[in-house]
């Protein structure tokens, strides 16, 4: 796709999100199902699309550390360093979250956040001026699709908008690593 087509695609995705819709979009890892992270109704739809228990928290993308600081209090400096220095996609579990929908957070009030290495995703977040949910484009319990072609038709047919950007990328991708930083600064790896 040329940059003009990508801009049109991005505009349509942003408009869908702002209208409370769900999208299927390319991330810096696998394709994601997304909505605005402050919209409990749209988040509920994503749980239904994935046929996933709503007690399992979803990952959220934020454009940059400035956006992170808007929604998270007391960010460990170690987390900021890890996010800035890690070349591969990294999701960090944070406590002291505010301003997102309550059905997005885990039972302990924490949230999983990734600052993507992907300009399309960062522009989505900036375009809606909010974090964007990013959960893998599969039915809960099924294998994570590594390319657009592997995404079940049911998912493609159920979301409100399917992005055009990234569809031709046939390189297999994998989910991000997930870490939690404990109060004493210990890094716990939850997914490699």
Buried (B, 14 or more C-beta within 10 A) or exposed (E): EEEEEBEEBBEBBBEBBBEEBBBBBBBBBBBBBBBBBBBBEBBBBBBEBBEBEBEEBBBBBBBEBEBBEEBBEEBBEBBBEBBEEBEEBBBBBBBEBEEBBEBBBBEEEBBBBBBBBBEBBBBBBBBBEBBBBBBBBBBEEEEBBBBBEBBEEEBEEBBBBBBBBBBEEEEEBEBBBBBBBEEEEEEEEEEE
